[in-house]
């Protein structure tokens, strides 16, 4: 990932390589002959945060003081949900939120 922090350019790389298991609530049922689509969304806005405080991406590199914080934030940023209409919204919660 490339960007700037306080005006200084940075490149963030990680050797993070984990298997991610997502819990679908409610569970997604897959039936032979019936399409089932899911969306996996990543929220990058929280990757370089400690609560409401921004952290310097340079401090999150291997051996950095925020390496584990950012790694955990990345793992927690994955959200998966049923999305048969492929609109990027959770099918099971669209009606409750007013989206169709």
NORHUGI-V549150 format. One record per residue. N is the residue number from 1. PSI is psi in radians with two decimals (NA if undefined). D_CENTER is the distance of its C-alpha to the mean C-alpha in Angstrom with 1 decimal. Layout:
((N:PSI:D_CENTER) (N:PSI:D_CENTER))
This chain:
((1:2.36:14.2) (2:2.56:17.2) (3:-2.87:17.9) (4:2.60:20.3) (5:2.08:20.5) (6:0.69:23.7) (7:-0.16:25.2) (8:2.32:24.8) (9:2.53:23.0) (10:2.72:20.6) (11:2.12:18.9) (12:2.17:16.2) (13:2.69:16.2) (14:2.61:15.2) (15:0.33:16.7) (16:2.13:13.7) (17:1.63:14.4) (18:2.72:13.3) (19:2.23:13.5) (20:2.19:10.7) (21:2.22:12.3) (22:2.39:11.0) (23:2.15:13.6) (24:2.20:14.5) (25:1.83:16.6) (26:2.88:19.1) (27:2.56:19.2) (28:2.18:19.2) (29:2.26:22.8) (30:2.13:23.6) (31:2.37:27.2) (32:2.32:29.2) (33:-0.08:30.1) (34:2.14:27.5) (35:2.51:24.4) (36:2.12:21.1) (37:2.46:17.9) (38:2.71:14.3) (39:2.39:11.2) (40:2.09:7.8) (41:2.41:5.4) (42:2.22:2.6) (43:1.71:4.1) (44:-0.26:6.2) (45:-0.38:8.9) (46:0.02:8.7) (47:-0.77:8.6) (48:0.88:12.4) (49:2.53:13.5) (50:1.61:15.8) (51:-2.19:16.1) (52:-0.06:17.3) (53:2.30:18.5) (54:2.52:17.1) (55:2.58:17.7) (56:2.11:19.2) (57:-0.50:17.0) (58:-0.43:20.2) (59:0.00:20.3) (60:0.04:17.1) (61:3.01:18.7) (62:2.16:20.4) (63:-0.11:22.8) (64:2.77:21.7) (65:-0.48:21.8) (66:0.28:18.1) (67:-0.87:17.0) (68:-0.61:16.0) (69:-0.90:14.4) (70:-0.70:12.0) (71:-0.80:11.5) (72:-0.67:10.8) (73:-0.71:8.4) (74:-0.83:6.3) (75:-0.63:6.9) (76:-0.17:6.3) (77:-0.15:2.8) (78:2.20:3.2) (79:2.35:5.8) (80:2.52:8.9) (81:2.80:12.2) (82:2.32:15.6) (83:1.03:16.2) (84:-0.49:19.8) (85:0.03:20.7) (86:0.75:17.8) (87:0.08:17.3) (88:0.08:13.5) (89:2.62:14.3) (90:1.96:14.5) (91:-0.59:18.1) (92:-0.15:19.0) (93:0.11:18.3) (94:-0.80:19.4) (95:-0.68:23.0) (96:-0.53:22.4) (97:-0.02:20.6) (98:0.03:23.2) (99:2.57:21.3) (100:NA:23.1))
